């Protein structure tokens, strides 16, 4: 099962980072390869909240249903995702630092069927996508700070 952790330091308060990373419906503005996100329920974000997410994975559309599994504002959000032959787990932990915050993104993939053959490629793609997302988030926060 491909898995890993991506650690990113950001020059923004944890509360602002939390606002952005928990605004799933607007995540397409900073998550590369994310085509669309649609909330499947209503009300405040909570454990059990679900989203339909469409990703562009190496030129192919992948539909994933995300479910929030842990929520501790403004510190921790964790989810699982079901994309058929790809099951996803993710957890973002935000730690306050003297210069802003550190975001620890832990991720894992469970692949079944023929997708198991793609383990190394899927793992590398996932890590790269998270790293690119964190770069885009950093750039967004820097633009906000300078305006």
C-alpha positions, 0 to 999 in steps of 0.5 A, a space after each residue: 500500500 503506497 503511503 507517505 507524509 508531506 510536511 509543509 511550513 506556511 507563513 500563515 496562522 493555523 486558523 487561516 490555513 484551516 479555513 482554506 483546507 476545509 473549504 472543499 467546494 473551492 479546493 479546485 482553486 489550489 489543488 492541481 488535477 482536481 476537476 470538481 467537488 460537490 457536497 453530498 450532504 448539508 449543514 456544518 462540516 462534521 465527521 460523516 460529511 461527504 463529497 463527490 470529488 472528480 480528479 484528473 489522474 494522468 489524463 483520466 477522470 477518477 470519481 471519488 466519494 470522500 467521507 470526513 472521518 476526524 475533525 478537530 478544528 483548527 488542528 486535524 482533518 482526516 478523510 477516506 475516499 472510495 474510488 472503486 479500485 482505489 481507496 484513499 486515506 488522508 489526514 492533515 495536521 496543522 501545528 502552530 509554529 513561531 512563523 505560522 504553521 506546519 501542515 503534516 499531510 499523511 496519505 495512503 492508498 489501497 489498490 485492488 484489481 489491476 490497480 495494484 500493478 500501478 502502486 509505485 506510479 500511483 504513490 508517486 502521483 499522489 505525493 506529487 499532487 500533495 506537494 503541488 497543492 501545498 506549493 499552490 496554498 503557500 503562493 495563495 497565502 503569500 498573495 493574501 499577505 501582500 495585498 
